[in-house]
Amino acid sequence: MTTLDRTGPDTHEVTNQVPPLVGHDTAADPVLLAGLEREGAGWYADDLHRLGRLAGSEQAQQWGDQANRVEPVLRTHDRYGHRIDEVEFHPAWHSLMDVAVSEGLAGAPWADDRPGAHVARAAGSYAWGQVEAGHGCPISMTYAVVPALRTTPELAAVYEPLLTSRTYDPGLRVPTTKAGLLAGMGMTEKQGGSDVRANTTTATPQGDGTWQLRGHKWFTSAPMCDVFLVLAQAPAGLSCFLIPRILPGGERNVFRIQRLKDKLGNRSNASSEPELDGTVAWLVGEEGRGVRTIIEMVAMTRLDCVIGSAGGMRAAVVQAAHHATHRSAFGGALVDKPLMRNVLADLQLESEAAATLMLRLAGAVDRAQGSKGQRGDEQEQAFKRIAVAVGKYWVCKRQPAVVAEALECLGGNGYVEDSGLPRLYREAPLNSIWEGSGNVQALDVLRAMTREPASVDAFFAEVDLARGADPRLDDAVVGLHAGLTDLDDVESRARRLVERMALVLQGSLLVRHAPAAVADAFCASRLAGDWGHAFGTLPRGVDTGAVLERALPQG
């Protein structure tokens, strides 16, 4: 046998490759921890770090990868030909769901009377969601359904204790026999999309307190949830209904899943087209006021879109900073190159502004909710009304740009699946689409301005807490006032106005709560106009080192 003479160096020697980002604590984030304390949930810090360490573990990262590589499978019939309409998930999905439910990220805050319960849940969702975003959909809907269900106390009495449970109990069974429930939502139909008043699904009263629904829903995610809120046309107009997958007697309700959507991202989460045909349902809220009822749910899922996008940005920025710290190029570490430092600091500013706003919105939910025996804060309710729409518009719009730039920081290494960045990139546009796209959010802000002027007053009261602290912010507030009073052609300018509202609000929060270097960099770039059209164009004088320090993974 002849052997190959190998006298040269090994061509497959691995050098200058970045170690995996594992074993860190996703909650070891100075922005998150400061906001947690500031918004009244400091008591949650120990549990948050425990969850953050799990999120940064190799095991959790494997769950996230597996749940997306092995996608859900629709089983319309069993082996005998019976219609079952079930979706099978990889075990990793169930592991992710179990953690999220048991850690109180679903409906649990509604049963928790501690001040800051909703802030704690937002912080936990931000830290845990960095593992995998798809399973956050049923978790979010289960959280959001409770205030809508409370419009009908007899239904809330049955379902709320199970929706607020910390027990993950998958599988289709009679809801009241389970240890915990998950909830979904079916609003959109193929002919209307966001225009839900164009819905054609019909609801017919049966005389015994139940209704029968007939129609087809175009986009219903997480079809293995136990109950769903849906919209349908009743005799008195568009109304909201509760549909259980399994009826009280144990028989399967009619919920025929026609197909699963083949989506850009969010691959771990099944999104379906269910057909309703004689489907048994119960009225939620007042007949003919379905939008008003289900909007209670939508408002909370919109908050979760902000949380999800803020968490997605943080995950991407941490990956980019980690890569730059361990990768050498052109004679030194990437993280020490001035231009790379500018890029990373710019990305961190965007991430920090998003997380700070997200926590402020969660705090508004807590204070507007109030505690048992005490009324909620009306000022916070008014602020929440407009600020959630503003935040949902802007933060969700920024996520794709942040993830794309972070991916580029890794170069070709960021373009391969093993890095995790392609999954983040595919996921990034979704929160801007879910629960109303950008135009819907911008129009909702205009609606709040005209119909609920107290919300505008509350918005400026919040912004004005930073008055006099930074002249660039003060000038931006004056300009925003002028823009909001000019109502000529306002609808075509709505995006520009809402963008400016978001930047002014973020600027006010950072001037009050962030380190001086962060606030200065934000105001210099986002408010004073001394900024380019791409990340990495921060003006001279910005302390990129102080900002960048807050982007590095820790712990």
C-alpha positions as CSV (number, residue, x, y, z in Angstrom):
1,M,0.0,0.0,0.0
2,T,1.3,3.4,-0.9
3,T,0.9,6.3,1.6
4,L,0.5,9.9,0.6
5,D,3.6,12.0,1.5
6,R,2.3,14.9,3.6
7,T,5.2,17.2,4.3
8,G,3.3,20.5,4.3
9,P,1.2,22.0,7.0
10,D,-2.3,20.7,7.8
11,T,-4.7,22.7,5.5
12,H,-7.6,22.2,7.9
13,E,-6.1,23.7,11.0
14,V,-8.8,25.8,12.7
15,T,-7.6,29.2,13.8
16,N,-9.3,32.6,14.4
17,Q,-12.8,31.1,14.7
18,V,-15.1,32.5,17.3
19,P,-16.1,30.2,20.2
20,P,-19.8,29.4,20.5
21,L,-21.8,31.9,22.5
22,V,-23.0,29.5,25.2
23,G,-23.0,29.6,29.0
24,H,-23.9,33.2,29.3
25,D,-26.9,34.9,31.0
26,T,-29.3,36.7,28.7
27,A,-30.6,38.6,31.6
28,A,-27.2,40.0,32.5
29,D,-28.1,43.1,30.5
30,P,-27.7,46.4,32.2
31,V,-30.6,47.9,30.3
32,L,-32.9,45.1,31.3
33,L,-31.9,45.1,35.0
34,A,-32.1,48.8,35.5
35,G,-35.5,48.9,33.8
36,L,-36.7,46.0,35.9
37,E,-35.9,47.9,39.1
38,R,-37.2,51.2,37.8
39,E,-40.5,49.9,36.7
40,G,-41.3,48.2,40.0
41,A,-40.3,44.5,39.5
42,G,-36.9,44.4,41.2
43,W,-38.2,41.5,43.3
44,Y,-38.0,39.3,40.1
45,A,-34.2,39.7,39.6
46,D,-33.1,36.3,41.0
47,D,-35.7,34.4,38.9
48,L,-34.8,36.5,35.9
49,H,-31.1,35.6,36.1
50,R,-32.0,31.9,36.6
51,L,-34.1,32.0,33.4
52,G,-31.4,34.0,31.6
53,R,-28.8,31.4,32.4
54,L,-31.1,28.7,31.1
55,A,-31.6,30.7,27.9
56,G,-27.9,31.0,27.4
57,S,-27.3,27.3,27.9
58,E,-26.3,24.9,25.2
59,Q,-29.5,22.8,25.9
60,A,-31.9,25.7,25.3
61,Q,-30.1,26.7,22.1
62,Q,-30.4,23.1,20.9
63,W,-34.2,23.3,21.6
64,G,-34.5,26.4,19.5
65,D,-32.6,25.0,16.6
66,Q,-34.4,21.6,16.6
67,A,-37.8,23.2,16.9
68,N,-37.2,25.1,13.7
69,R,-35.4,22.4,11.7
70,V,-38.1,19.8,12.4
71,E,-41.2,21.7,11.5
72,P,-44.8,21.0,12.7
73,V,-46.8,18.4,10.8
74,L,-50.5,18.5,10.1
75,R,-52.5,15.3,10.7
76,T,-56.0,15.8,9.4
77,H,-57.2,12.2,10.0
78,D,-56.3,9.3,12.2
79,R,-55.5,5.8,10.8
80,Y,-59.2,4.9,10.8
81,G,-60.3,7.9,8.7
82,H,-61.7,10.0,11.6
83,R,-61.1,13.7,11.3
84,I,-58.7,14.8,14.1
85,D,-57.1,18.1,12.8
86,E,-54.0,17.9,15.0
87,V,-50.5,19.3,14.6
88,E,-47.5,17.3,15.8
89,F,-44.5,19.2,17.1
90,H,-40.9,18.2,17.8
91,P,-40.2,17.5,21.5
92,A,-38.0,20.6,21.6
93,W,-41.1,22.7,21.0
94,H,-42.7,21.2,24.1
95,S,-39.6,21.8,26.1
96,L,-39.6,25.5,25.1
97,M,-43.3,25.8,25.9
98,D,-42.9,24.1,29.2
99,V,-40.3,26.5,30.3
100,A,-42.3,29.5,29.1
101,V,-45.5,28.5,30.9
102,S,-43.9,27.3,34.1
103,E,-41.9,30.5,34.3
104,G,-45.1,32.6,34.2
105,L,-44.7,34.1,30.7
106,A,-48.2,33.1,29.6
107,G,-51.3,34.1,31.6
108,A,-49.7,34.0,35.1
109,P,-49.3,37.8,35.7
110,W,-53.1,38.3,35.7
111,A,-53.3,36.1,38.8
112,D,-50.3,37.8,40.5
113,D,-51.2,40.8,42.6
114,R,-47.6,41.9,43.2
115,P,-46.7,45.3,41.8
116,G,-44.7,44.9,38.6
117,A,-46.0,41.5,37.7
118,H,-46.4,42.5,34.0
119,V,-43.0,44.1,34.0
120,A,-41.5,40.9,35.4
121,R,-43.3,38.9,32.7
122,A,-42.0,41.3,30.0
123,A,-38.4,41.0,31.2
124,G,-38.7,37.2,31.3
125,S,-40.1,37.1,27.8
126,Y,-37.3,39.4,26.6
127,A,-34.6,37.2,28.1
128,W,-36.2,33.8,27.3
129,G,-37.4,34.8,23.8
130,Q,-33.8,35.2,22.7
131,V,-33.6,31.4,22.5
132,E,-36.5,31.0,20.0
133,A,-39.3,33.3,18.9
134,G,-41.9,30.9,17.4
135,H,-43.2,29.4,20.6
136,G,-43.8,32.9,21.9
137,C,-46.9,33.1,19.8
138,P,-49.2,30.8,21.8
139,I,-47.6,32.1,25.0
140,S,-48.5,35.7,23.9
141,M,-52.0,34.9,23.0
142,T,-52.6,33.1,26.2
143,Y,-51.4,36.2,28.1
144,A,-53.5,38.5,26.0
145,V,-56.8,36.7,26.0
146,V,-57.5,37.3,29.7
147,P,-58.6,41.0,29.6
148,A,-60.9,40.2,26.6
149,L,-62.4,37.2,28.4
150,R,-63.1,39.3,31.5
151,T,-65.8,41.2,29.5
152,T,-67.9,38.1,30.1
153,P,-67.5,37.1,33.8
154,E,-69.2,33.7,33.5
155,L,-66.7,32.6,30.9
156,A,-63.8,34.1,32.8
157,A,-64.8,32.2,35.9
158,V,-64.4,28.9,34.1
159,Y,-61.3,29.6,31.9
160,E,-59.2,32.2,33.6
161,P,-57.8,30.0,36.4
162,L,-56.6,27.6,33.8
163,L,-55.2,30.3,31.4
164,T,-53.2,31.8,34.3
165,S,-51.8,28.4,35.4
166,R,-48.1,27.7,35.3
167,T,-48.6,24.1,34.2
168,Y,-48.0,23.2,30.5
169,D,-50.6,20.6,29.7
170,P,-50.5,19.9,25.9
171,G,-53.0,17.7,24.1
172,L,-56.7,18.1,23.1
173,R,-59.0,17.3,26.0
174,V,-62.0,18.8,27.7
175,P,-60.6,22.2,28.9
176,T,-62.0,21.9,32.4
177,T,-60.2,18.6,32.9
178,K,-56.7,20.0,32.2
179,A,-54.2,21.6,34.5
180,G,-53.5,24.5,32.2
181,L,-54.8,26.0,29.0
182,L,-53.5,27.8,26.0
183,A,-55.5,30.3,23.9
184,G,-55.3,31.4,20.3
185,M,-57.0,34.0,18.1
186,G,-58.7,34.0,14.7
187,M,-59.5,37.4,13.2
188,T,-58.2,37.7,9.7
189,E,-60.0,36.2,6.6
190,K,-58.7,36.0,3.1
191,Q,-61.0,38.7,1.7
192,G,-60.2,41.3,4.4
193,G,-56.9,40.8,6.2
194,S,-56.6,43.7,8.7
195,D,-60.1,45.0,7.5
196,V,-61.9,42.6,9.9
197,R,-65.2,44.3,9.3
198,A,-65.2,42.7,5.9
199,N,-65.3,39.3,7.6
200,T,-67.9,36.9,6.2
201,T,-67.9,34.2,8.9
202,T,-71.4,34.0,10.3
203,A,-72.7,33.3,13.8
204,T,-76.2,31.9,14.4
205,P,-77.7,31.8,17.9
206,Q,-79.0,28.4,19.0
207,G,-81.3,29.5,21.8
208,D,-79.4,27.6,24.5
209,G,-76.7,30.2,25.0
210,T,-74.4,28.7,22.3
211,W,-73.9,29.9,18.8
212,Q,-72.9,28.1,15.6
213,L,-70.2,29.6,13.4
214,R,-69.6,29.0,9.7
215,G,-66.7,30.4,7.7
216,H,-63.0,30.2,6.9
217,K,-60.2,31.9,8.8
218,W,-57.1,32.8,6.7
219,F,-54.3,33.0,9.4
220,T,-54.8,31.3,12.7
221,S,-51.5,30.5,14.5
222,A,-50.9,27.8,17.1
223,P,-54.0,25.7,16.2
224,M,-53.3,23.2,19.0
225,C,-54.4,25.8,21.6
226,D,-57.4,24.8,23.7
227,V,-59.6,27.8,23.1
228,F,-59.8,30.6,20.5
229,L,-61.3,34.0,20.3
230,V,-62.7,34.7,16.8
231,L,-64.7,37.3,15.1
232,A,-68.0,36.5,13.2
233,Q,-71.0,38.3,11.9
234,A,-74.0,37.9,14.3
235,P,-77.4,39.4,13.6
236,A,-76.4,42.6,15.5
237,G,-73.1,42.9,13.7
238,L,-69.5,41.7,14.1
239,S,-69.1,39.9,17.4
240,C,-66.5,38.1,19.4
241,F,-66.8,34.4,20.3
242,L,-65.0,31.7,22.3
243,I,-64.4,28.4,20.5
244,P,-63.1,25.4,22.4
245,R,-61.3,22.7,20.4
246,I,-63.0,20.1,22.6
247,L,-66.6,20.6,23.8
248,P,-67.7,20.0,27.4
249,G,-69.1,16.6,26.6
250,G,-65.8,15.4,25.2
251,E,-66.6,15.5,21.4
252,R,-64.3,17.4,19.0
253,N,-65.6,20.8,17.9
254,V,-65.6,21.5,14.2
255,F,-62.2,23.1,13.5
256,R,-61.0,21.7,10.2
257,I,-57.4,22.7,9.5
258,Q,-57.2,23.0,5.7
259,R,-53.4,23.5,5.6
260,L,-50.4,25.0,7.4
261,K,-48.8,28.1,6.1
262,D,-45.4,27.8,4.4
263,K,-43.9,30.9,6.1
264,L,-40.7,32.9,5.6
265,G,-39.7,32.4,9.3
266,N,-41.4,31.5,12.5
267,R,-41.1,27.9,11.2
268,S,-41.4,26.2,14.6
269,N,-44.9,27.6,15.1
270,A,-47.8,26.2,13.1
271,S,-50.0,28.8,11.4
272,S,-53.2,27.4,9.9
273,E,-56.3,28.0,7.9
274,P,-59.2,26.5,9.9
275,E,-62.7,26.0,8.5
276,L,-65.7,26.5,10.8
277,D,-68.9,24.7,9.9
278,G,-71.5,24.3,12.6
279,T,-68.7,25.1,15.1
280,V,-70.0,25.6,18.7
281,A,-69.1,28.9,20.3
282,W,-70.0,31.2,23.1
283,L,-70.4,35.0,22.8
284,V,-67.7,37.1,24.5
285,G,-68.7,40.7,25.3
286,E,-71.6,42.4,23.7
287,E,-73.1,41.3,20.5
288,G,-72.2,43.7,17.7
289,R,-69.2,45.0,19.6
290,G,-66.7,42.3,18.6
291,V,-63.9,44.6,17.6
292,R,-64.1,46.5,20.9
293,T,-64.0,43.2,22.8
294,I,-61.1,41.5,20.9
295,I,-59.1,44.7,20.8
296,E,-58.4,44.1,24.5
297,M,-56.5,41.0,23.4
298,V,-54.9,42.7,20.4
299,A,-53.5,45.5,22.6
300,M,-51.6,43.0,24.7
301,T,-50.3,41.0,21.8
302,R,-49.1,44.3,20.3
303,L,-47.1,44.9,23.4
304,D,-45.6,41.4,23.0
305,C,-44.6,42.3,19.5
306,V,-42.5,45.1,21.0
307,I,-41.0,42.8,23.6
308,G,-40.2,40.2,20.9
309,S,-38.5,42.7,18.6
310,A,-36.5,44.2,21.4
311,G,-35.4,40.7,22.5
312,G,-34.6,39.8,18.9
313,M,-32.4,42.9,18.5
314,R,-30.6,42.2,21.7
315,A,-29.9,38.6,20.6
316,A,-28.4,39.8,17.3
317,V,-26.3,42.6,18.8
318,V,-24.9,40.3,21.4
319,Q,-23.9,37.8,18.7
320,A,-22.2,40.6,16.7
321,A,-20.3,42.0,19.7
322,H,-19.2,38.5,20.7
323,H,-17.9,37.8,17.2
324,A,-16.1,41.1,17.0
325,T,-14.5,40.5,20.4
326,H,-13.0,37.1,19.5
327,R,-12.3,37.6,15.7
328,S,-9.0,39.2,14.5
329,A,-8.7,41.0,11.2
330,F,-6.3,43.4,9.6
331,G,-3.8,43.1,12.4
332,G,-6.0,43.2,15.5
333,A,-9.3,42.3,17.1
334,L,-12.3,43.5,15.2
335,V,-13.8,45.0,18.2
336,D,-10.9,47.4,18.4
337,K,-11.3,48.8,14.9
338,P,-12.8,52.2,15.0
339,L,-15.3,51.6,12.2
340,M,-16.5,48.4,13.7
341,R,-16.9,50.1,17.1
342,N,-19.0,52.7,15.4
343,V,-21.3,50.0,13.9
344,L,-21.6,48.0,17.1
345,A,-22.2,51.1,19.3
346,D,-24.9,52.2,16.8
347,L,-26.6,48.8,17.0
348,Q,-26.5,48.9,20.8
349,L,-28.1,52.3,20.8
350,E,-31.0,50.9,18.8
351,S,-31.3,47.9,21.0
352,E,-31.1,49.9,24.2
353,A,-33.7,52.4,23.1
354,A,-36.1,49.5,22.2
355,A,-35.6,47.7,25.5
356,T,-36.0,50.8,27.6
357,L,-39.3,51.7,25.8
358,M,-40.5,48.1,26.1
359,L,-40.1,48.1,29.8
360,R,-41.8,51.5,30.1
361,L,-44.8,50.1,28.2
362,A,-45.0,47.1,30.5
363,G,-44.9,49.4,33.5
364,A,-47.8,51.3,32.0
365,V,-49.8,48.0,31.8
366,D,-49.1,47.3,35.5
367,R,-50.1,50.8,36.6
368,A,-53.1,51.0,34.4
369,Q,-54.3,47.6,35.6
370,G,-54.1,48.5,39.3
371,S,-54.1,46.0,42.0
372,K,-57.0,44.2,43.8
373,G,-59.2,46.7,45.4
374,Q,-57.5,49.7,43.7
375,R,-58.4,51.5,40.5
376,G,-55.8,51.7,37.8
377,D,-54.0,54.9,37.0
378,E,-56.0,56.7,34.3
379,Q,-52.9,58.7,33.2
380,E,-51.0,55.4,32.6
381,Q,-54.0,54.0,30.8
382,A,-54.1,57.0,28.4
383,F,-50.4,56.8,27.9
384,K,-50.5,53.1,27.1
385,R,-53.3,53.6,24.6
386,I,-51.1,55.6,22.3
387,A,-47.6,54.6,23.3
388,V,-48.1,50.9,22.6
389,A,-49.1,51.7,19.0
390,V,-46.1,54.1,18.7
391,G,-43.7,51.5,20.1
392,K,-45.2,48.6,18.0
393,Y,-44.8,50.7,14.8
394,W,-41.2,51.8,15.4
395,V,-39.5,49.0,17.4
396,C,-40.8,46.3,15.1
397,K,-39.7,48.3,12.1
398,R,-36.2,48.6,13.4
399,Q,-35.6,44.9,14.1
400,P,-35.0,43.8,10.5
401,A,-32.4,46.5,10.0
402,V,-30.6,45.7,13.2
403,V,-30.5,42.0,12.5
404,A,-29.3,42.5,9.0
405,E,-26.4,44.7,10.1
406,A,-25.5,42.4,13.0
407,L,-25.4,39.5,10.5
408,E,-23.0,41.5,8.3
409,C,-20.7,41.9,11.3
410,L,-20.1,38.2,11.1
411,G,-19.5,38.3,7.4
412,G,-20.0,35.0,5.6
413,N,-20.0,33.2,9.0
414,G,-23.2,35.0,9.7
415,Y,-24.9,33.9,6.5
416,V,-24.8,30.2,7.4
417,E,-27.5,28.5,9.5
418,D,-25.2,27.3,12.2
419,S,-24.6,30.8,13.4
420,G,-28.3,31.3,14.3
421,L,-28.4,34.7,12.5
422,P,-30.3,33.5,9.4
423,R,-33.1,32.3,11.7
424,L,-33.1,35.7,13.5
425,Y,-33.1,37.4,10.1
426,R,-36.1,35.4,8.8
427,E,-38.0,36.1,12.1
428,A,-37.3,39.8,12.1
429,P,-40.1,41.2,9.9
430,L,-42.8,39.2,11.5
431,N,-43.6,41.4,14.6
432,S,-44.1,44.3,12.2
433,I,-46.8,42.3,10.4
434,W,-48.6,40.6,13.2
435,E,-51.3,42.4,15.1
436,G,-51.5,45.1,12.4
437,S,-48.8,46.2,10.0
438,G,-47.0,49.5,10.1
439,N,-49.8,51.4,8.3
440,V,-52.4,50.0,10.7
441,Q,-50.3,51.1,13.7
442,A,-49.8,54.6,12.2
443,L,-53.5,55.0,11.6
444,D,-54.3,53.8,15.1
445,V,-52.1,56.5,16.5
446,L,-54.1,59.1,14.4
447,R,-57.3,57.5,15.7
448,A,-56.2,57.9,19.3
449,M,-55.2,61.5,18.6
450,T,-58.7,62.4,17.3
451,R,-60.9,60.2,19.5
452,E,-58.9,60.0,22.7
453,P,-57.0,63.3,23.1
454,A,-56.1,62.5,26.7
455,S,-53.7,59.9,25.2
456,V,-51.7,62.7,23.5
457,D,-51.6,64.7,26.7
458,A,-50.3,61.7,28.5
459,F,-47.7,61.1,25.8
460,F,-46.3,64.6,26.1
461,A,-46.5,64.6,29.9
462,E,-44.2,61.6,29.8
463,V,-41.8,63.2,27.2
464,D,-41.8,66.5,29.2
465,L,-40.3,64.7,32.2
466,A,-36.9,65.2,30.5
467,R,-37.5,68.9,29.6
468,G,-34.4,71.0,29.8
469,A,-32.0,68.0,30.1
470,D,-30.9,68.1,26.5
471,P,-31.4,70.9,24.0
472,R,-31.6,68.5,21.1
473,L,-34.5,66.6,22.7
474,D,-36.2,69.9,23.6
475,D,-36.0,71.0,19.9
476,A,-37.3,67.7,18.8
477,V,-40.3,68.0,21.1
478,V,-41.1,71.5,19.7
479,G,-40.9,70.1,16.2
480,L,-43.2,67.2,17.1
481,H,-45.8,69.5,18.6
482,A,-45.8,71.5,15.3
483,G,-46.1,68.3,13.3
484,L,-49.1,67.0,15.3
485,T,-51.0,70.3,15.0
486,D,-50.6,70.4,11.2
487,L,-53.5,68.2,10.1
488,D,-53.2,68.9,6.4
489,D,-52.7,65.6,4.5
490,V,-52.0,64.0,7.9
491,E,-52.8,60.4,6.8
492,S,-50.1,60.4,4.1
493,R,-47.6,61.7,6.7
494,A,-48.7,59.4,9.5
495,R,-45.6,57.2,9.4
496,R,-43.3,60.1,9.6
497,L,-45.2,61.5,12.6
498,V,-45.3,58.2,14.5
499,E,-41.6,57.6,13.8
500,R,-40.8,61.0,15.3
501,M,-43.1,60.3,18.3
502,A,-41.2,57.1,18.9
503,L,-37.8,58.7,18.7
504,V,-38.8,61.6,21.0
505,L,-40.2,59.2,23.5
506,Q,-37.1,57.0,23.4
507,G,-34.9,60.0,23.7
508,S,-36.8,61.2,26.7
509,L,-36.5,57.8,28.4
510,L,-32.8,57.5,27.7
511,V,-32.0,61.1,28.8
512,R,-33.6,60.3,32.1
513,H,-32.5,56.8,32.7
514,A,-29.5,55.8,30.5
515,P,-25.8,56.7,31.1
516,A,-24.8,60.1,29.8
517,A,-22.8,58.6,26.9
518,V,-25.8,56.6,25.7
519,A,-28.2,59.5,25.9
520,D,-25.8,61.9,24.2
521,A,-25.2,59.4,21.3
522,F,-28.9,58.9,20.8
523,C,-29.8,62.5,20.8
524,A,-26.9,63.4,18.5
525,S,-27.8,60.8,16.0
526,R,-31.5,60.2,16.1
527,L,-32.8,63.6,17.1
528,A,-30.2,66.2,15.9
529,G,-30.0,64.7,12.5
530,D,-26.2,64.2,12.5
531,W,-26.6,60.6,11.4
532,G,-26.3,58.7,8.1
533,H,-28.6,56.2,6.5
534,A,-26.9,53.1,7.7
535,F,-25.6,51.8,11.1
536,G,-22.0,52.9,11.8
537,T,-22.6,56.5,11.0
538,L,-22.6,58.0,14.5
539,P,-21.1,61.5,14.6
540,R,-17.7,62.4,15.9
541,G,-17.5,62.9,19.7
542,V,-19.7,59.9,20.6
543,D,-18.2,57.7,23.3
544,T,-18.5,54.5,21.4
545,G,-16.6,52.6,24.0
546,A,-19.0,53.4,26.8
547,V,-22.0,52.4,24.6
548,L,-20.3,49.3,23.3
549,E,-19.5,48.0,26.7
550,R,-23.2,47.5,27.3
551,A,-23.6,45.2,24.2
552,L,-21.2,42.5,25.3
553,P,-22.5,39.2,26.6
554,Q,-21.9,38.6,30.3
555,G,-22.2,36.0,33.0
